[in-house]
Amino acid sequence: MTTTHRDPHRHEHPTEHPHEHARPHAPARHHDVLVVGGGAAGLSGALVLARARRSVLVVDAGRPRNAPAAGIHGLLGLEGLPPAELLARGRAEVASYGGEFHEAEVRAVTPQPDGAFRAELSDGTAVHARRLLLATGTVDVLPEVPGLAERWGSQVLHCPYCHGWEVRDRRIAVLATEPAVAVHQALLWRQWSSDVALLAHTAAPFTEQQRRELAARGVSVHPGEVTAVLPADDAAALTGVRLADGTVVDCDALAVGTALTVRAPFLDGLGLAPVDLVHDGVKLAERIATTGPTGATEVPGVWAAGNLADPMAQVAVAVADGLRAGAAINADLVAEETRLAVEAVEFWERRYGEGEQIWSGRPNASLTREAADLAPGHALDLGCGEGGDAIWLAQQGWQVTAVDISRVALDRAAARAAVEGVADRITWRRTDLANAFPTGSYDLVSAQFLHSPAEFPRERVLRRAAAAVAPGGTLLIVSHAAFPARHDHPHPEMNFPTPDEMLSSLQLDPDLWTVERAEEHARHDHPGHPVTDPDAARTATRRSACTARPDPREMLTLSSPAPRH
C-alpha cells in the first residue's frame, strides 16, 4: 500500500474554541538555537544544547581556520587528530542527539519583536531562532610575500604551541611586521629550537632592550624586507627566504604573525561591531566583546564563542567556550520558559474565570465537516477549552484525549461530558503545550484556533502535532487569518500566518504527506444568526459578505502516510 498524506491549509471560522496560546511566524525553519559556525566551539555548544533536548541548527560554510593543519595539538585525548576528523566526529555526535546541519553562509540576521532572530542564508533559506550562538571564528590575513600563502599551515606557521614540537631542532625563521610581537614570537620559538632567525622585514626598528634579549637567547636578526619564500615551487619543501638585497636566509619553517579579522558579515543587523584586542598598545586581532565568562554579548539572546570571542584560543579552549555558552543559553531559555508558563496559566485561568461559559459549546464547523466521514479511532484535541469539539468527537465514536492549559476549562468540559454521557470516551489532561506534549500516536489530531495573546511557540507545537499523527491519520489545523473583527481590542503582538506560511512552518516531508485542503475564506457574524461558512472550498481566497465584516479563516487538513508494504 502506498503512503498518502494530506496537507494543511485552509481558513475557517471558529465556532468558539479557545485553544491555547500561539504566535506564528513567516515561513522559515524554526529552532531554539541557531549556531553560526561549525568549528570546535560551535559544535561543542550545539552538543550541549542538543543533549539538553533543544532544537539546534548549525549553519556552516565549511571553511575552518585550521583546515591546512595536519593535526590538532594540545587537545587532551585527541592529540594529533586531523582537524577534519574532529569536525566529522563532532557533527556525528551532535546529530546523534537530534542536532541539524545546513551548509550555507549567514548573510543577515534581524532581531524580531518577540525577542527571537531571523537569519537569511546564502542559499535563500530563512531560519527563525530564539537564541544565537556565534562561532564563526576569525580569518588570518597573511603578509603579502610571494610563496607564503601556499605553504600556510604546513611550513608557514603561527603558533608554537600548535606546531612547535613538529619543527623542534629545525631552522626556524620569524617574519616580523610589528617589533614587539615579532620579538615575543622569536623568544617563544627559541624554546623549540636553538636555530631561530628574526627577519626584520617591514617592522619598525627594534629597541636596544629587544636586541639584548634576542642576543642573549641566541636569536639572529636579519635586516631587510623579505621578497620571496624559497623555492618558488610551493610543492617543494621550504629551504629559506630571499631578502630585498638578494641575501638568502636558510630555514625549514617560517613563523608569521597574522592579522586576525572577524568573519561575520551579519553583525550590523544585530547591532554588534568588532572591537580591537590590544596588548601593550599593539593591536593583535579583532573580536566580539563578551560580558562574562559564558560568552554572552551586549545583545540579549546572542552569545559568542571560540576565536570570534577569543582570537588567541586554541581548539581546547574553543571547545570549553562552546560548552559554557551552550549551557548558559539553555539556562536562559529555561528561565524564559518558566516566566512564560506562569504568565500563560494565569492568563487562561483568569480568562475562563470571567464567566460560567466562555465559548458557545458547539463543535467547530471545520471539524464536523472534515471528520464526519472519518472512521472513529483515537483523537487528540489540542487546546480543547470547554470541550465542544472533544464531546462531539466522542459522540461520533472517537476515543479522545483532550488537553488544555486551564484547569477551570477542563473541569467545565468534564462536567458537560458527564451530562452528555460520553465521559468514559474522553481523557482530560491539563498540559502546557509550550513545555510538554501528549505521548502516543493518533488517528486524528485537531488544532482549532490555537491562538492566544499569551506568548506561545505555536509552530513548534504544530510540528509536534504532525509527529503525533498515526500512519494513515489526519492532521486538521484551523486558524484565524487575521484578528477576528468581532474583537474590540486586538493584540498587535499576535501574528496570523497565511496557509502557505503555516504549511511551510510544519516542515513536512512532501513524499509522506498529502495536502487535502489549504484554503482561506471569510466568516461572517450576523446578529441573531449562527456563524456561516461561505465558499470554504475555494483555495486561497479571501471573501466577505455584503452586510458583515470579514473574519478570515484558514484551514489545513492533512493525512499522514498509510503504512507501506
Backbone torsions as a table, in degrees:
resi	resn	phi	psi	omega
1	MET	NA	132.6	-179.3
2	THR	-79.8	156.8	179.4
3	THR	-88.7	138.6	175.2
4	THR	-121.9	168.8	-177.7
5	HIS	-154.2	137.8	175.8
6	ARG	-106.3	137.6	-174.8
7	ASP	-95.4	152.4	179.3
8	PRO	-100.9	138.7	167.4
9	HIS	167.9	104.8	170.1
10	ARG	-171.1	144.5	-179.2
11	HIS	-96.5	146.5	-179.1
12	GLU	-152.3	166.3	173.1
13	HIS	-88.1	148.3	174.9
14	PRO	-89.2	128.3	169.1
15	THR	-99.5	79.4	174.9
16	GLU	53.4	88.5	170.0
17	HIS	-147.8	118.1	-175.1
18	PRO	-63.6	-76.0	178.3
19	HIS	67.6	111.0	-176.4
20	GLU	-16.4	176.9	-175.6
21	HIS	-63.5	165.3	176.1
22	ALA	-175.7	149.5	174.9
23	ARG	-152.5	99.8	-177.8
24	PRO	-72.6	166.7	179.1
25	HIS	-139.5	173.6	178.4
26	ALA	-67.2	161.9	-177.1
27	PRO	-61.2	119.7	-178.3
28	ALA	-168.2	161.4	172.1
29	ARG	-76.7	132.4	-175.6
30	HIS	-111.4	132.9	-178.9
31	HIS	-145.5	156.7	172.6
32	ASP	-64.2	-45.3	-174.5
33	VAL	-136.0	132.9	170.5
34	LEU	-103.8	120.9	175.7
35	VAL	-100.7	118.7	-179.1
36	VAL	-100.0	106.2	-177.1
37	GLY	113.6	121.7	-175.5
38	GLY	-109.3	36.5	173.7
39	GLY	-85.8	-160.4	-175.9
40	ALA	-60.8	-44.2	-178.4
41	ALA	-67.4	-46.8	-178.8
42	GLY	-63.0	-43.4	179.9
43	LEU	-68.0	-36.5	178.2
44	SER	-63.6	-45.3	177.0
45	GLY	-63.7	-41.2	179.7
46	ALA	-63.5	-37.1	-179.9
47	LEU	-64.3	-46.3	178.5
48	VAL	-60.0	-44.3	-177.3
49	LEU	-69.3	-41.0	178.7
50	ALA	-63.9	-38.8	177.8
51	ARG	-69.6	-20.5	175.0
52	ALA	-87.3	11.3	176.2
53	ARG	67.6	31.2	174.0
54	ARG	-93.0	147.1	172.7
55	SER	-81.6	119.9	-172.1
56	VAL	-126.4	133.8	172.8
57	LEU	-120.1	126.2	175.4
58	VAL	-102.7	118.5	176.3
59	VAL	-104.3	124.4	-174.0
60	ASP	-143.4	140.3	-179.6
61	ALA	-92.2	-4.5	175.6
62	GLY	76.6	33.3	178.5
63	ARG	-128.4	68.1	-178.9
64	PRO	-65.8	144.9	-177.3
65	ARG	-61.6	-36.6	-175.3
66	ASN	-93.7	17.3	-178.4
67	ALA	-56.3	-37.4	-178.7
68	PRO	-70.1	-16.8	-175.6
69	ALA	-71.9	147.4	179.0
70	ALA	-76.5	-30.6	-177.7
71	GLY	-158.4	161.0	176.7
72	ILE	-96.3	136.6	-178.0
73	HIS	-126.6	150.8	-179.4
74	GLY	84.2	7.8	178.1
75	LEU	-102.5	103.9	-171.1
76	LEU	-55.4	130.5	178.2
77	GLY	86.4	-13.6	-178.4
78	LEU	-130.4	29.0	-177.5
79	GLU	-55.6	127.0	176.6
80	GLY	81.4	1.8	-179.3
81	LEU	-64.5	132.1	177.2
82	PRO	-59.3	140.6	-179.0
83	PRO	-53.9	-41.1	-178.9
84	ALA	-63.8	-34.2	179.5
85	GLU	-69.6	-39.8	177.0
86	LEU	-60.0	-45.1	-179.4
87	LEU	-65.9	-39.3	178.9
88	ALA	-63.2	-43.5	177.9
89	ARG	-64.4	-43.4	-179.4
90	GLY	-62.3	-42.9	178.7
91	ARG	-62.5	-41.7	179.5
92	ALA	-63.7	-39.3	179.4
93	GLU	-66.4	-44.8	178.4
94	VAL	-61.9	-44.9	-179.6
95	ALA	-62.8	-32.5	-178.3
96	SER	-65.4	-19.2	177.6
97	TYR	-105.6	12.9	175.4
98	GLY	97.5	1.3	176.4
99	GLY	-66.5	148.6	-177.9
100	GLU	-117.1	160.1	-177.7
101	PHE	-132.8	149.6	177.8
102	HIS	-145.8	124.0	-179.1
103	GLU	-88.4	111.1	-179.5
104	ALA	-176.3	176.5	171.9
105	GLU	-108.8	146.2	173.1
106	VAL	-85.9	118.8	-177.3
107	ARG	-92.4	-33.8	-177.7
108	ALA	-154.7	147.6	175.2
109	VAL	-133.0	131.4	-178.0
110	THR	-125.0	124.2	174.0
111	PRO	-62.9	142.8	-179.2
112	GLN	-104.4	158.8	-178.5
113	PRO	-58.2	-27.0	-178.3
114	ASP	-86.7	7.0	179.1
115	GLY	91.8	-4.4	178.4
116	ALA	-89.7	-168.7	-175.8
117	PHE	-138.7	146.3	175.5
118	ARG	-118.3	123.2	-179.2
119	ALA	-110.1	135.6	175.8
120	GLU	-105.0	125.3	-176.3
121	LEU	-99.0	164.0	-175.3
122	SER	-65.6	-21.5	179.6
123	ASP	-95.9	10.7	178.6
124	GLY	91.9	-7.5	178.6
125	THR	-70.0	143.7	173.6
126	ALA	-113.0	141.7	-179.2
127	VAL	-129.1	132.1	175.7
128	HIS	-109.9	126.9	-177.5
129	ALA	-138.9	145.1	179.1
130	ARG	-76.5	-29.9	-180.0
131	ARG	-140.1	157.4	178.8
132	LEU	-123.4	136.0	168.5
133	LEU	-118.3	112.4	-178.2
134	LEU	-94.2	121.9	-178.5
135	ALA	-144.3	47.4	-175.6
136	THR	-82.7	-10.4	176.6
137	GLY	74.5	-162.9	-179.1
138	THR	-127.1	168.6	178.3
139	VAL	-114.8	132.4	175.5
140	ASP	-82.7	118.4	175.1
141	VAL	-97.5	113.1	-173.4
142	LEU	-87.5	151.3	171.6
143	PRO	-58.6	146.5	-176.8
144	GLU	-85.7	85.4	177.1
145	VAL	-126.0	124.6	-179.5
146	PRO	-54.1	131.3	177.5
147	GLY	88.6	-8.3	-176.3
148	LEU	-77.1	-48.4	-175.8
149	ALA	-62.5	-33.7	-176.9
150	GLU	-66.2	-24.0	-178.8
151	ARG	-104.8	9.2	-177.4
152	TRP	-62.1	129.1	177.8
153	GLY	91.8	-10.9	178.7
154	SER	-116.6	-62.1	178.3
155	GLN	-113.8	-15.6	171.4
156	VAL	-103.0	117.0	-167.2
157	LEU	-125.1	169.9	178.4
158	HIS	-134.2	-30.0	-170.8
159	CYS	-119.9	116.8	179.3
160	PRO	-65.9	-27.5	179.2
161	TYR	-74.4	-23.4	177.3
162	CYS	-86.6	-34.1	-170.4
163	HIS	-128.7	-4.9	-172.8
164	GLY	-58.7	-45.6	-177.7
165	TRP	-59.7	-38.4	-175.9
166	GLU	-68.8	-22.1	-179.9
167	VAL	-116.8	20.5	179.6
168	ARG	-57.9	141.7	178.1
169	ASP	62.1	14.7	175.4
170	ARG	-98.3	172.8	177.0
171	ARG	-81.5	117.6	-175.4
172	ILE	-118.2	128.4	174.1
173	ALA	-111.8	143.1	179.8
174	VAL	-115.3	123.2	-178.6
175	LEU	-89.5	120.0	-175.5
176	ALA	-94.5	133.7	169.3
177	THR	-123.1	-22.0	175.8
178	GLU	-139.5	127.2	-168.6
179	PRO	-60.2	-46.3	-176.3
180	ALA	-64.1	-43.4	179.6
181	VAL	-65.5	-41.9	-178.1
182	ALA	-65.0	-42.0	178.5
183	VAL	-63.9	-43.2	177.6
184	HIS	-58.2	-45.9	179.2
185	GLN	-61.5	-47.8	-176.6
186	ALA	-60.3	-41.5	179.8
187	LEU	-68.7	-33.3	175.5
188	LEU	-67.2	-49.0	-178.3
189	TRP	-62.2	-25.1	178.2
190	ARG	-60.4	-22.6	178.4
191	GLN	-66.4	-26.0	-176.5
192	TRP	-100.2	-17.0	-178.9
193	SER	-152.1	145.4	176.1
194	SER	-87.7	-5.1	-178.5
195	ASP	-112.4	82.9	-178.6
196	VAL	-121.0	130.6	177.9
197	ALA	-118.6	136.3	177.7
198	LEU	-104.7	119.0	-179.7
199	LEU	-93.8	114.5	-173.8
200	ALA	-62.1	-35.6	176.3
201	HIS	47.6	-121.0	-175.5
202	THR	-101.2	8.6	-177.7
203	ALA	-72.6	153.5	173.1
204	ALA	-64.6	161.2	-178.4
205	PRO	-57.1	144.6	177.7
206	PHE	-76.8	150.2	177.4
207	THR	-76.7	165.1	177.7
208	GLU	-61.6	-39.3	179.3
209	GLN	-62.6	-42.7	178.9
210	GLN	-63.1	-40.1	180.0
211	ARG	-66.2	-37.5	178.0
212	ARG	-64.4	-41.8	179.8
213	GLU	-63.5	-44.0	-179.7
214	LEU	-64.1	-44.1	-179.4
215	ALA	-64.1	-38.9	-179.1
216	ALA	-63.4	-28.4	-178.7
217	ARG	-98.1	2.4	176.2
218	GLY	78.6	24.2	178.5
219	VAL	-91.7	121.1	178.8
220	SER	-81.0	147.8	-179.4
221	VAL	-117.0	131.7	-177.0
222	HIS	-122.2	111.0	178.6
223	PRO	-72.5	161.0	176.9
224	GLY	105.4	148.9	-178.1
225	GLU	-77.9	139.9	176.1
226	VAL	-81.0	127.5	-177.2
227	THR	-109.9	-14.0	-179.2
228	ALA	-163.9	150.6	172.1
229	VAL	-100.6	134.7	-173.6
230	LEU	-110.6	148.3	-6.5
231	PRO	-76.2	172.7	-179.4
232	ALA	-65.4	-29.3	177.4
233	ASP	-72.7	106.2	-174.4
234	ASP	-71.5	-8.7	176.7
235	ALA	-81.1	-16.9	-179.2
236	ALA	-86.8	161.2	179.4
237	ALA	-66.6	143.5	178.0
238	LEU	-63.6	134.1	177.9
239	THR	-119.4	-19.8	-179.5
240	GLY	167.0	-168.7	177.8
241	VAL	-132.6	153.5	176.8
242	ARG	-107.3	134.6	176.8
243	LEU	-91.9	169.2	-176.0
244	ALA	-61.1	-30.4	-179.6
245	ASP	-86.6	6.2	178.5
246	GLY	94.3	-9.3	179.1
247	THR	-64.4	140.1	176.0
248	VAL	-109.7	127.2	175.7
249	VAL	-105.8	117.9	-177.8
250	ASP	-73.5	140.4	174.9
251	CYS	-162.9	154.9	176.6
252	ASP	-103.1	-17.8	178.6
253	ALA	-146.3	144.1	-179.5
254	LEU	-121.7	119.1	179.2
255	ALA	-97.3	136.2	-179.8
256	VAL	-131.7	152.2	171.2
257	GLY	-99.6	115.8	-177.0
258	THR	-92.0	156.2	169.5
259	ALA	-86.2	127.0	-176.8
260	LEU	-102.8	118.5	179.5
261	THR	-115.7	149.0	-178.8
262	VAL	-68.1	139.1	178.2
263	ARG	-110.7	83.6	-178.6
264	ALA	-163.7	81.5	-176.0
265	PRO	-69.1	-7.3	-175.4
266	PHE	-94.7	4.1	-171.9
267	LEU	-64.3	-33.4	-177.4
268	ASP	-56.5	-40.2	-178.8
269	GLY	-64.7	-21.6	179.1
270	LEU	-93.4	-8.1	-175.6
271	GLY	78.6	19.6	177.5
272	LEU	-105.2	148.1	176.8
273	ALA	-140.8	144.3	177.9
274	PRO	-62.6	147.7	173.7
275	VAL	-119.4	157.6	-178.7
276	ASP	-82.2	138.1	169.9
277	LEU	-94.3	114.3	-172.9
278	VAL	-119.0	137.2	176.2
279	HIS	-134.0	123.0	-178.5
280	ASP	52.3	40.8	177.1
281	GLY	79.7	2.9	-178.3
282	VAL	-109.9	128.3	175.9
283	LYS	-74.3	121.3	179.9
284	LEU	-97.8	-32.9	-173.5
285	ALA	-170.5	173.0	167.8
286	GLU	-102.1	154.1	178.1
287	ARG	-156.5	167.8	170.6
288	ILE	-98.4	124.2	-177.4
289	ALA	-70.1	138.4	175.6
290	THR	-117.8	158.9	-173.8
291	THR	-99.0	-0.2	-178.8
292	GLY	-176.6	-176.6	-174.7
293	PRO	-68.6	-16.7	-178.6
294	THR	-84.8	-7.8	179.5
295	GLY	91.2	8.2	177.2
296	ALA	-63.7	139.4	176.6
297	THR	-99.1	-179.3	179.0
298	GLU	-72.7	-10.3	177.6
299	VAL	-94.5	118.1	-179.9
300	PRO	-56.2	133.5	178.1
301	GLY	90.2	0.1	-177.2
302	VAL	-121.6	127.6	176.3
303	TRP	-119.1	154.7	175.2
304	ALA	-129.8	144.1	-177.8
305	ALA	-146.9	162.1	178.2
306	GLY	75.8	-153.4	-176.3
307	ASN	-64.4	-20.1	176.9
308	LEU	-63.0	-35.9	178.8
309	ALA	-97.2	-31.7	-178.4
310	ASP	-134.3	89.2	-172.8
311	PRO	-61.2	-22.5	-177.5
312	MET	-90.5	-2.4	-175.0
313	ALA	-69.5	137.0	171.9
314	GLN	-84.7	179.3	-173.6
315	VAL	-58.8	-42.6	-178.2
316	ALA	-60.5	-40.5	179.0
317	VAL	-69.1	-39.7	178.5
318	ALA	-61.0	-40.6	177.5
319	VAL	-60.7	-45.2	179.4
320	ALA	-64.5	-40.4	177.5
321	ASP	-58.3	-46.3	-179.6
322	GLY	-62.8	-40.6	179.2
323	LEU	-61.5	-48.0	-178.7
324	ARG	-64.1	-40.6	179.1
325	ALA	-65.1	-43.4	179.4
326	GLY	-60.6	-43.6	178.9
327	ALA	-64.2	-39.5	179.7
328	ALA	-66.9	-38.2	178.8
329	ILE	-64.3	-44.8	178.7
330	ASN	-60.8	-43.5	179.1
331	ALA	-61.8	-37.7	178.6
332	ASP	-65.8	-41.0	177.4
333	LEU	-65.6	-39.8	177.9
334	VAL	-60.3	-44.0	179.3
335	ALA	-62.1	-42.2	178.8
336	GLU	-65.0	-44.1	-178.4
337	GLU	-64.9	-35.7	177.3
338	THR	-65.1	-45.0	178.5
339	ARG	-60.8	-45.6	-178.5
340	LEU	-66.9	-35.6	179.2
341	ALA	-63.2	-43.2	178.2
342	VAL	-63.2	-45.2	-179.3
343	GLU	-63.2	-41.6	-177.8
344	ALA	-65.7	-45.9	179.2
345	VAL	-60.0	-47.3	-178.0
346	GLU	-64.1	-38.7	-179.7
347	PHE	-62.7	-50.0	-174.7
348	TRP	-73.8	-34.0	175.8
349	GLU	-65.9	-38.8	177.3
350	ARG	-66.4	-40.8	-179.3
351	ARG	-63.1	-46.6	-179.2
352	TYR	-73.5	-19.2	177.7
353	GLY	-80.4	-2.8	-177.6
354	GLU	-75.7	-16.1	-179.3
355	GLY	-164.2	170.5	-179.6
356	GLU	-73.2	-24.8	176.6
357	GLN	-150.8	126.0	-177.0
358	ILE	-93.2	-39.8	-176.2
359	TRP	-107.0	170.3	-172.4
360	SER	-69.9	-25.3	-174.5
361	GLY	90.8	-11.8	178.0
362	ARG	-80.3	148.2	174.2
363	PRO	-70.7	153.2	177.4
364	ASN	-66.4	137.2	-176.9
365	ALA	-59.5	-36.9	180.0
366	SER	-62.6	-39.7	-179.8
367	LEU	-67.0	-47.1	-177.6
368	THR	-63.8	-35.3	179.4
369	ARG	-71.2	-46.9	-174.2
370	GLU	-76.2	-32.6	-175.4
371	ALA	-92.9	-7.8	-174.6
372	ALA	-58.6	-36.4	-176.0
373	ASP	-99.5	4.6	179.1
374	LEU	-82.9	142.6	175.4
375	ALA	-70.9	127.3	-178.4
376	PRO	-58.5	141.7	177.4
377	GLY	-154.3	-134.1	177.7
378	HIS	-101.7	129.2	-177.8
379	ALA	-121.0	148.6	175.1
380	LEU	-120.5	121.3	-179.8
381	ASP	-108.0	110.3	-176.4
382	LEU	-90.2	125.6	-177.4
383	GLY	68.2	57.6	-169.2
384	CYS	-73.6	-16.5	-180.0
385	GLY	58.3	-129.8	-177.3
386	GLU	-87.1	9.0	165.7
387	GLY	92.6	11.0	-177.9
388	GLY	-56.0	-47.7	-179.1
389	ASP	-70.5	-44.4	-177.2
390	ALA	-61.4	-41.8	-179.8
391	ILE	-66.1	-41.6	178.5
392	TRP	-62.2	-44.8	179.0
393	LEU	-60.3	-42.9	178.9
394	ALA	-62.3	-37.3	178.6
395	GLN	-67.1	-23.2	178.0
396	GLN	-88.5	0.4	177.3
397	GLY	104.4	3.6	179.8
398	TRP	-79.6	149.6	167.6
399	GLN	-96.6	120.0	-166.1
400	VAL	-116.2	135.5	165.5
401	THR	-107.2	117.4	-175.6
402	ALA	-116.5	125.9	-175.8
403	VAL	-123.4	146.9	174.9
404	ASP	-158.0	160.5	-179.3
405	ILE	-83.0	-19.7	-173.9
406	SER	-95.2	121.9	175.1
407	ARG	-67.3	-36.8	178.7
408	VAL	-60.1	-46.6	-179.6
409	ALA	-63.3	-42.4	-178.3
410	LEU	-66.4	-40.9	177.6
411	ASP	-62.9	-40.3	178.9
412	ARG	-64.2	-43.6	-179.5
413	ALA	-65.5	-41.8	-179.5
414	ALA	-63.7	-39.1	179.3
415	ALA	-64.0	-41.4	179.8
416	ARG	-68.9	-38.4	178.4
417	ALA	-60.6	-37.1	178.2
418	ALA	-64.8	-42.0	178.5
419	VAL	-63.1	-38.1	-178.4
420	GLU	-79.3	-7.4	176.9
421	GLY	79.6	22.7	-179.0
422	VAL	-122.9	18.9	-177.2
423	ALA	-58.1	-32.9	-177.0
424	ASP	-75.4	-8.6	-178.9
425	ARG	-103.0	1.1	-176.6
426	ILE	-128.5	131.7	171.6
427	THR	-107.4	119.3	-178.3
428	TRP	-96.4	130.1	-178.7
429	ARG	-132.2	128.6	173.4
430	ARG	-82.9	114.9	-175.4
431	THR	-142.5	130.8	169.5
432	ASP	-89.9	103.4	-173.7
433	LEU	-64.3	-16.3	176.7
434	ALA	-67.6	-24.5	-174.0
435	ASN	-123.7	-8.7	-179.0
436	ALA	-153.4	160.7	179.7
437	PHE	-146.9	141.5	179.9
438	PRO	-58.8	142.1	177.3
439	THR	-83.5	169.4	177.1
440	GLY	95.8	178.3	177.2
441	SER	-124.4	155.2	-170.6
442	TYR	-136.8	148.4	177.6
443	ASP	-76.1	-24.4	176.5
444	LEU	-141.3	127.3	171.5
445	VAL	-118.9	121.4	-175.4
446	SER	-117.7	128.6	175.4
447	ALA	-127.8	97.1	-175.8
448	GLN	-101.0	113.2	176.1
449	PHE	53.5	55.6	-178.9
450	LEU	-80.9	67.4	-178.9
451	HIS	-120.6	156.6	176.6
452	SER	-167.8	143.5	172.5
453	PRO	-66.4	-23.5	176.4
454	ALA	-72.9	137.7	-177.0
455	GLU	-61.6	139.2	-170.3
456	PHE	-163.0	134.7	-178.5
457	PRO	-80.6	69.7	-171.0
458	ARG	-58.2	-46.3	-175.6
459	GLU	-65.3	-38.7	177.7
460	ARG	-63.6	-39.9	179.1
461	VAL	-65.2	-41.2	-179.4
462	LEU	-68.2	-32.4	175.0
463	ARG	-66.3	-36.7	176.3
464	ARG	-69.2	-32.3	176.4
465	ALA	-63.0	-42.4	178.4
466	ALA	-62.3	-39.1	-179.6
467	ALA	-67.5	-20.2	-178.4
468	ALA	-87.5	-3.5	-179.6
469	VAL	-78.2	128.9	179.5
470	ALA	-73.0	156.8	175.2
471	PRO	-52.8	128.9	-177.9
472	GLY	84.1	-0.2	-177.4
473	GLY	-88.4	-174.3	-173.3
474	THR	-129.8	138.3	171.7
475	LEU	-112.5	122.7	-178.9
476	LEU	-119.4	117.9	179.4
477	ILE	-122.4	125.5	177.1
478	VAL	-126.2	132.6	-174.8
479	SER	-139.4	160.9	167.0
480	HIS	-72.4	141.6	172.9
481	ALA	-91.1	-15.7	175.7
482	ALA	-157.0	169.4	-179.0
483	PHE	-63.6	130.8	-177.2
484	PRO	-53.2	130.9	-176.3
485	ALA	-64.1	-25.0	-176.7
486	ARG	-74.6	-10.1	179.0
487	HIS	-87.0	128.7	-177.4
488	ASP	-82.0	-18.1	-174.7
489	HIS	-128.0	79.6	179.1
490	PRO	-61.6	153.3	176.0
491	HIS	-103.4	106.4	-174.4
492	PRO	-62.8	-21.3	-179.2
493	GLU	-75.3	-12.9	179.4
494	MET	-82.0	137.8	-178.5
495	ASN	-119.6	139.1	-176.6
496	PHE	-119.2	117.3	-175.8
497	PRO	-79.6	153.5	170.8
498	THR	-75.6	167.7	176.4
499	PRO	-57.0	-43.4	179.9
500	ASP	-63.8	-40.1	178.4
501	GLU	-64.6	-40.8	-179.9
502	MET	-64.2	-44.9	-179.9
503	LEU	-63.8	-42.9	179.4
504	SER	-60.3	-40.2	-177.0
505	SER	-68.0	-22.4	179.3
506	LEU	-72.1	-22.3	176.9
507	GLN	55.4	46.1	-177.6
508	LEU	-83.0	149.4	175.4
509	ASP	-76.0	115.1	-177.3
510	PRO	-63.1	-19.9	177.7
511	ASP	-78.1	-13.6	-175.0
512	LEU	-114.9	-9.8	-177.5
513	TRP	-127.8	144.2	174.2
514	THR	-116.9	127.8	177.4
515	VAL	-82.0	113.8	178.5
516	GLU	-84.4	-40.7	177.9
517	ARG	-143.3	141.0	173.3
518	ALA	-151.2	89.0	-169.6
519	GLU	-145.4	165.1	180.0
520	GLU	-130.5	136.1	176.7
521	HIS	-147.9	175.4	-175.6
522	ALA	-105.6	145.3	175.1
523	ARG	-109.2	146.7	-178.3
524	HIS	-133.6	132.9	175.1
525	ASP	-99.9	122.9	175.8
526	HIS	-113.0	126.9	-177.7
527	PRO	-51.1	126.9	177.7
528	GLY	80.9	3.0	-178.4
529	HIS	-125.7	152.4	177.6
530	PRO	-70.8	167.5	177.5
531	VAL	-65.1	138.8	176.8
532	THR	-112.1	165.9	-174.2
533	ASP	-136.5	73.4	-176.2
534	PRO	-74.7	141.2	171.1
535	ASP	52.6	41.3	-176.9
536	ALA	-66.1	-21.2	-175.4
537	ALA	-85.6	-7.5	-179.0
538	ARG	-75.8	129.0	-173.7
539	THR	-80.2	132.6	172.9
540	ALA	51.3	47.5	175.2
541	THR	-121.4	152.6	175.5
542	ARG	-122.9	119.4	-172.3
543	ARG	-125.7	156.3	176.5
544	SER	-140.1	152.7	178.1
545	ALA	-92.1	159.6	-172.2
546	CYS	-69.1	-24.1	-174.4
547	THR	-113.5	7.8	-175.4
548	ALA	-136.5	154.2	175.0
549	ARG	-77.0	135.1	-178.5
550	PRO	-70.8	141.6	173.6
551	ASP	-125.3	84.7	-171.0
552	PRO	-64.3	145.1	177.0
553	ARG	-128.0	159.7	172.9
554	GLU	-137.3	145.2	-177.3
555	MET	-133.8	141.4	174.5
556	LEU	-124.0	125.9	173.6
557	THR	-121.9	122.8	-179.5
558	LEU	-128.3	150.6	171.2
559	SER	-119.7	141.0	-178.6
560	SER	-87.2	167.4	-175.0
561	PRO	-65.1	138.5	167.9
562	ALA	-75.0	155.6	-177.8
563	PRO	-61.3	141.1	176.6
564	ARG	-91.8	143.5	178.1
565	HIS	-121.7	NA	NA
